[in-house]
């Protein structure tokens, strides 16, 4: 029997503690907050999208950073294994659009209680208000944890599951990165991910609250396309958000740290320019005695119309039967290439996850044990792993947590 110390009482930490206890180890979990699972509590807008009921190929395609590292841990604890675990723990689940799995009750607290019940059943001891300040290593092997109150706890090994930097109010303050650096590990530069993006144009604030569905967005670095997808987006008072842009942030975030990028929005992706031009001629014919500003109501949501009129360069009061072919052509191009300048990511308090973290090259992918320090394991968001929204990031937490706990015998 090993004495296993777990730093962090979030998803990865609790799951690692359960797996380690199932192996017959004596497990102690330490959480600096006043309760366990504080970030879990707010995930999925309080509903907790705990995994995704997809096939393995879809899962790996949804992991943005280092998917190959996850092969062993995912197949050791798959999304179906996670669903089965929670059902056994008394948490009924349901699957919604896009394979997203939630507790049937729609309450994240039920997920946390299920984990707590399993820890209690297996004899995991946990302590709240227990902030780990450092882990001590001797001769390349883990020895003890040192806490903020100067107390010390010795153990045979330690699982670091302290999370990333997103939602710092939940206790995610990057402690694990510091522990890793002090132990000689490389920590890849961290940035917010799955986060809204700020835009330069002043008119963006006038579109605040406007949601666009079935649009195609393309993010370009000069002429090179760095992200392209069809779906839904949202304008905010500072820039852009919504599913498409949250996903885009994970792919373009590092480039945005260095320079501005162009976001092109195709407002009518189902129509090519020629077809759209013919549609415009028909609309103008139906409204030939109207002013331009009163003739595009069928094309756009009401909030978007004044901005499109302004950017078109066509005088708002101009009668549509006087609009030239060249003006129509420019208007068609505006509709197909409505462009916003992306300037920077919003901060960690609005980010769902952290991109970056402890280099996976220095971690054993089968066990999550450090290749540099014997007896030190890492799990969850503290690692350089991140995925798209839809339950994939929590699956990473479960799979890596389980791999760490199960490998300790």
Number of C-alpha atoms within 10 A of each C-alpha: 12 16 17 26 27 29 28 31 29 27 29 33 34 31 29 35 35 26 24 30 27 20 16 16 22 19 27 20 23 23 25 20 18 11 13 24 25 21 22 23 20 16 16 19 12 14 21 25 28 29 27 26 23 15 12 14 8 12 23 18 11 18 19 15 17 17 17 10 17 19 15 16 21 23 13 15 19 20 26 13 15 19 22 14 16 19 14 12 17 15 20 16 18 14 15 11 7 11 16 20 23 25 22 14 14 17 17 24 19 21 28 20 16 18 25 20 15 23 22 13 12 20 18 22 14 20 16 15 12 19 20 25 17 19 24 17 17 10 8 13 16 21 19 19 23 16 17 13 10 9 11 14 12 16 18 17 22 29 27 30 30 31 33 28 29 27 20 16 12 20 21 22 16 19 22 30 24 17 18 25 12 14 20 12 21 16 20 15 12 17 23 25 30 31 29 29 24 21 25 14 14 10 17 19 15 16 20 16 14 16 15 18 13 15 18 22 25 19 25 19 16 10 8 8 12 15 19 15 15 15 14 17 21 19 23 20 15 20 26 27 23 20 16 24 26 22 21 25 26 23 20 19 19 18 14 17 12 10 11 17 20 18 23 20 23 21 20 18 16 12 13 11 16 11 12 19 18 12 15 19 17 12 17 22 14 12 17 17 14 16 18 21 19 15 21 18 12 9 15 15 12 12 13 16 19 16 14 18 17 13 14 18 11 19 13 16 11 15 18 24 15 13 15 11 11 9 14 18 16 16 21 23 16 18 22 21 18 17 17 20 17 21 19 22 25 19 16 20 15 16 22 22 26 28 30 21 25 25 18 23 14 17 21 17 20 17 21 25 24 20 16 15 20 18 20 26 28 32 33 28 30 29 30 22 26 27 27 23 21 21 25 25 24 25 25 30 28 29 28 33 32 27 29 31 31 22 16 25 13
